[in-house]
């Protein structure tokens, strides 16, 4: 008798995802910690840690609660069949089971306590004090959402390896549910703040070799090449864009308890000497972009697998938020499609769409071909929904959906223009623009320096960062940052420095560059283009020469009285 044959096959990607999201999860439990700014809560929290003989055991004892490591995600045993193919899965599983952890060079106990006490006395940076109400509301929110645990300072310093660092407040731009650019203040944990006794900081002591390499640095370059590649293959087809962002991304990843005790900050209070200990990642930790990237890169790659999966029907398998995505909207049909020029690199043919991610900003791109738009709208939300724990009907602590609803309403629809990483992309015109608000703000800063003819280290550091950002779409403009960088270094040792005439000329030139950036730069100029003409140049003390690939050539003999007056490097530059 012939033995029976097992005809079972591995489940498809949609079947795996459906199985995961349909698997019931245990009800979330209320934690023993109290997330409230009060002496009672602070004492209760320390007593729990002391009784458990450490934070790690105290958290372990509160299973299936919002403070459980990885509680923002579905259990790893459920996700393993779905994600085991991904190279980041071992790291991602470790983050879910053990929290974000990294190697840190230790300091001795005497220095640690002196650093702690000095940081407690220092308080917070001036930026936090300038907008004190916003700062305090933000810290209060960190506690109420269960991201940070309040403790009395006298208790916190006794926790083994506890460390303290100040906070600052930085202004950035965000987008509301109407698609309007708004100013937003964000608290930042200065983990680069050096200790008074140890003369070092948390960030300086992190062993870089232990961190996962970041992949998001070239996100915009990849997106632009993909857009140009789509236009090459489909000269008269709409190229859709959609953006779906995480809500409070860093706060969704728990810190390993050994890292949490080193992530404390003072909490200003009129009568109590309080600190708060962060249980989740903060803005300011050196490894955190890399750690979160392990999560977001995996989700983006899962979304990419969905886009090319022929058996996935987004009308039947999608995120619960799918119906909140606004209708797609194309530009006026009278606007012509700009041509894409030939590139020197082969851009992969991915006509079913593609997603990419910059830390917590997800971009979906694809041509308007049959079946593609529907998947572009649904892939990222479904991938996020598949790996994250859904909202419980009775969350013991206020918890938001993993996807930012305001940005989903503003940017989740498919259009031909989107603001991504501070740049306005237009796939119909194949142009990239500096946003109007940044153009005005950055130009205003230059005008102030030109008017006063003075500046300081902080202002110059901010300006250089902005101009370097603008240099992304005008790369050669960065050549004119060197003198401004030199002035910044000089300002490091002075309260105020004078801005020389030559540097003021550089700044006036940068205003022209910013105007160009605002008017838009052709995306073809930002790709690895196939050159139309190749020029070979050379120089010597006696002259310059050039040979073109079309056969033309020229030379210039430097007059005798001008020879030996310029370095050979300058002559070669002039030749170019």
N, C-alpha and C positions, 0 to 999 in steps of 0.2 A: 504494500500500500504506500502510495506516494505521500511524503510528509506535506503538511499544509504550508502554504506560502503566505508570509505576512505582507499584505498589500497596503498596509497603512503608509501614508506619506507625511512628511513634515508639514505642519500648518503653514499657510501663506502668511505674508506680512499683515494683511487686513484681519485675518483670523486671529493672529497673535494679539494684535492690538485690541480687537473686540473682546477677546477672552480676558485680557488684563483689566480693561475698564468695566467689565461686567462682573468681576470678582468682588464680592462684598468685603469691605474692610472693617476691622473692629471699631467700635465707637471710641472717639477720642476722649481721654479722661482729663479731669481737672488736676493740674499740678499741685504739689504741696507748697512750692514757693509762692510767695505773694508778690505780685507785680504792682506795687503801689508806693508812692513816695510818702512814707511814714516811718516813725521809729519802730512801731510794732512789726511792720513788714521787714524792715532791715534786721531786727533781732531774730525774728522767725527764720529768715533765710540763712543767717549765719548758724543758728542752732541746728538746722537741718544738715548743713555742710559739716559742722563739727561732730554731730552724732554719727554721721556716715563715715567720718574720718577722711574726708576729702570730697571735692566737687564731683569727681568721676563717679564715685559710688552713689553720691546723692542724686545724680542724674539717672544712673542705672536703676535706682529704686523707684523712679517715677516713670515706669514704662507706659508706652502708648499715650503720652501726653505731649503738649506742644513743645516741651523742652527736651523730649527724647531725640537723640541724635538721628538725623535723617527724617524727622516727622513731616517735613514738607513734601516728601516724595513717597511714591508707592514702595512697598517692601522690595528689597533687592532680589529675593527669590522669585518674585513675580516678573521682574524686569530682565532677569538674566537671559531667558530664551529670546527676548526681543533685542537685547543690546550686546550680547556676548561677542559678536563679530567686531565690535568697535575697539580700536586700540586703546581708547581712554576708559573702557569699561572697568578694568581692575582699579584704576584710580577713582573713578566715579563710585564704584561700590564701596571703596574705602571711605570716601567722603560721607556716604550715606550711613555707613555702619559705625565709623569712628570719629566723624567730624573732620573738619579741615585741620590738618596738622603739618608741621614742617620743622626741619632741624634748626636749632637755635643754639648759638654758643652761649654758655652760662656765664653769669657773673657771681661773685661771692656774696654771701648773705649780708655782710656788713654794708657793702656798697648798695645792695638792693634796697635795704631799709632806708639808707640815707637818700637814695634816689627817690623812693616812694614819698618820703616826708617832704623833700624839696619840691617835688611836682605837686603835692597836695597844697603846699603854701603858694606856689606859683599860680595855680588855678587854670585859667584858659587864656588863649591868645586875644589880642586886641580886636581882631575881626569878629570874634564871638561877642565881645562886650559892646561893640558898636551897634549891633542889632540884637540887643539882649533878649527882647521879648520873643523874637523868632527862634533864637538859639534855645531858650528855655522850653519853649513849646516843642521843639524838636527832640530835646533830651527827654522830656516828659512822655512824648509819644513812643520813644524807644522802649521805655519801661512798660507803658500800658499795652503795647503789642507783644510783650514777652521777649523782646530782643535783648534786654539788659536787666540785670538783677541788682536791686538796691541793697546796699550794705552800709553799716556804720564804718567809718574810716579806721577806727581803732580796732575793729574786728578784721577788716580786710587786710591790713598790713601783717596780721599774724598768719594768714593763709600761706602755706609754703609756695615760694617762687612768685608771689604776687607782685605785679608791677603796674605803674600808673603813668599815663601820658595825657597831655592837654588836648583840647579840641579847638578847632577854628571854624569859621563860617565862610563858605565860598559862594559866590553868585554864579549862576549858570542859566542857560536858556532851556526851556522845556516847551511843550505844546499841550494845549487844552483840548477838550472834546470837540471844540469848534474849529480846530486846526490853526488857532492863533498862537503865535510865538509869545511866550510869557517869561518874565524873569522869575527865577526860583533860587532860594538860598538853601544850601545843603551843608550839613555839619560834616566835618572831616576830622578824623582821629589822627593826630600828629604822632605816629609811631616812629618818626625820624627825630623826635625830640631827645637830645642827649641827656643822660643822667648827670646830676651835679657831682656825684662821687665817682661813678664808673666812666664818665666821659664818652659813653656810647649809647646807642639806642636799640630798640627792638629790630628795626629794619636793617641797621648796620650789622647786627649779629646773625642775621638769617644766612644760612648756607645756600648760595644761589644754585649750586649743583643739584640740590634736592628738589628744585622746582621744575614743573613741566614747562617746556618751551611754549611761548605764546604764539598762536597762529593768526590772531586778529589784526596784526600790524599792516598787512597788505590787503585788507578787506576791500577798500575802495578801488584799489588797482584791479583786483579780480573782478569786481562788479562792472567796472568800466570796460574791461576787455570782453566780458560776456555780452554786454549791451552792444558793443561794436560788432562782435561776432554774429549776434542775432541779425543786426542790420545788414551785414555782408550777405547772409543767406536769404534774408527776407527784406528786400529793399523797400517794399511798400506795405509792410505789415506793422500794426501797432505793437509796441513792446510795453507790456504792463509792469508796473511796480506796486508793491505793497509792503508795508512795514508793520510788524507786530512786536511789541516790546514786553519785557518782563516787568512786573511790578515789584519794586524794592528787591531787586535781584540778589544783591549780596546778603541781604537779611534772610534769605531762604536757606542759606547754607550754615549749619551749626559749626561752631568752633569745637575742636577737641578740647576737653576740659583743661588739659595742660596749657593750651593756648589761651583759653578764656581767662585764666587767672592772671595772664600777662596783658590783658586787654581791658584795663580799668581806666576810669576817668573821674575827676571830681564832679559832684553834682551840687551846684550852688543852692544853699538852703538857708533861710533866715535864722533858724534855731538849731538845726542838726548838722553835724559834721559827716556828710554822706559821700559815698562814692557809688558808681554803678559799674558792674562787671558785665561786659558784653558776652552773650552766649552765641551770637551770630557774627559773621564777618562784617567789618567796618570799612568805611572809605578812608584809606590811609595806610592800610597794611600792605606792605610790599608784595607778598605772595598772592594777594586776593584776586587780582585780575587773572593770573594763571590758574588758580584753583577754580574760579567760576567758569573760566574758559573750558575746563574739562566737562562741565555740565552743558553749557550752551553750544559748544562745538558738537557734542554728541547729539543734542536735539536737532541741530541744523542738518547733520548728516542723516538722521532718521527721516527728517522732512524730505531730504533729497531722494531717499529710497522710496518714499511714498509717491513722489512726483513721477518716477519712472515705473511705478507698479501698475501694470495694466489691469490687475484684478481689483484695484481699489476704486470704489465708487463713492466720491465725497458726498453724494446726496443721501447716502444711507449710513455712512460711517464718518462722523465728524465731531468736532468739539461742541459742548453745550452752548458755547458762545457764538456759534456760526451764524445764527440769525441776527446777531447784533452788528455784523459787518455791513457797512453802507454799500449801496449799489456802485458798481464800477462806472467810471466817467472818462471818456476820451476827449482829447482836444478837438477843436473845430476842424472839420474835414478840409477846410481851405488851406490849412497850414501844411506846407510840403514836407515830405520826409527827407531829412538830410542824408547825404550818402556816407557810407563807411568806406574808408580807404584800406588798402591791403596792408596787412601786418607782417612783420618778419618772423612771427611765431605762429604756430598752428593752434588756433582756438578750438577746443573740443566742440563737436556738434552735440549740443544738449537742448534740443528744441522742445523738450517736455517741461522746460523751466528749471530754475535753479534757486536755491536759497543760500545765503551767506550770513555771517553774524559778526558783529563787533562787540564783544563782551556781552551786552544784554540787548543790543539792537539787532533785530532780525530783519533781513531784506529778502523779499521774494521777487524774482524777475523772470519774465518769460514772454514769448511771442503769442499773438492772438491767433492761435491755431486751434482746431477742434479739440475740446476737452481740456485744454491747458489752463484757461482762466479759472475754471471751477476748482482745479487742484491747487493752483497758486493761492487762492483765497483760503483754502482749508488745511493745507499741509502743515504749516507751522503751528497753528492753534491745536490741531489734533496731536502732533508730536509732543507738545508741551502737556496737553491733557493726559496723554498716555503715561508719562513718567511721574507726574505730580499727584499728590494726594488731593482728591476733590474736597471742596468745602463740606464740612459736617453740618447737619442741621442745628446742632447744639455745640458749636465751638466754645470751649471754656474761656478762650481769650480771642478778642477780635482778630480776624484773619482775612486778608484780601485774596482775591483770585490771583493765580500766578501770572496771568496776562493782564497788562495794564488796560483797564476798560476805557479810560479817557483817550489813550493813544490808539486803541483799537477803533474807536469811533472817529478819530481824527485822521488816522493814517492807514487803517486796515483795509480800506477799499482799494480796488485796482484803478490806478490812474497812470498817465504818462509823465507826470511830474511828482517828485517826492523830495522832501528835505531829509537827507540822511547824513549823519555825522557832521552836521553844520553846513552841508553843501546842498544846493538845489539842483537835482538832476532832471533833465528834460530829454527823454528818449526820442521824441519826435524830431527835435532840432539837433540832437546829439551834442548837447551843451551842458556844462556844469557851471553854476553860478555861486558866488559868495552871497549869502543872504543879506537882505537890505538892512536888517537890524545890526548885523555884525559890521557891515560896511560903515554905517553911521557911527557906531560905538568906537570902532578902531580908528577911523579917520579923526574923530573928535579927540582921541587920546594923542594922536600925532599933532593936531592943531594946538593942543595945550602945551606940549613940549616946545613947539616952534614959537609960540607966543612968549613963554616964560624964559626960554633958552636955558632951562635948568631941568634936572630930573634926579631921581634917586634909584637905588638898586631895585627896590620892589617894583616901581613903575616900569623900569627898563626890562626887568625880567618878564613881566606880564606882556609888554609890547613885543618882545622878541618871540615869545611863544605864539602870539597872534600872527605875527608876520611870517613866522616859519610855517604856520598852518596855511596861510595864503600862498606860500611858496609851493604848496603841493600842486597847484594847477598852473603856476608860473615858475617852474623849477630854477631857471637861471637867475631869477630875482634874488634867490638866497645869497648870491655873491655879494649883494649890497647889505648884508647883515653883519659882515665882519667888523666894521668900525663900531657899529652899535654894540656888538658883543664886547668889544674892548672897553667901551665906556661903561658897560655894566660891571665888568670886573673892577674897574677903577672905583666905581660907586660903592663897591662892597666895603670899602674902608672909609667912606665919607658919608655924612648925612645927605649931602646934596652935591651934585657935580654940574659944571657948566657944559653946555652942548656946543661944540665948536661949529664953525660955519660949514666945514666939509661934511660933518655928520648931519647938519640941518639940510644940506643938499640931498643926502641919502634919504632922509625922511620925506622930503618933497617928492623924490622919485618914487618912494614907496606909496605915496598917496595916488600916484598915477597907476601903479601896479594894482592897488586896491580897486580903483575905478575900472580897470580892465577886468578884474575878477568879478566885479559886480555885473558888468555887461555880458559876461559869459565867455568861457573858453571852450573851443571845440574839443570833444572827447577824443577825436582822432589824434590830437597832439599829445595825449597822455597815454597812448598805447605804444607798444614796441613796433613802430612803423617800419615798413619796407621802404628804404630811402629811394627818392627819385634821382638824386644826384649824390655821389660820394666825392668828397674833397679830401685830398691829402696835402697837408701843409708842413712846412719846416722853416726854420729860421737860423741865422748865424749872426755874428757881429756885423757882417757887411750887408745883410739884406734878408728879405722874406720871399718865399716862393709858394705857389699853389698849383696843383694839378687836379682837374676835374674828370669825373668818369665819362663825360661826354666828349673828351678829347681836348678841351680848352685848357690853357695854362697861362700863368702870369708870374711876373717877379717884380720886386721893387728893390732897387739898390739904395741903401741908406746913405745919404750924403756924408762926406768925410767928416764934416764938423759936428755931426750928430752921432757918429759911431762911438762906441764904448761908454755911452751915457745911460744905457738901459740894460737891465739884467736879461740874460738869454731867455729866462722864463716869461718875462713880459713880452719879449719879441715873439715868442711862440704863441702867446695868448693873442697878440695883435694879428698874427697870421691866421688864427682860427676865425 
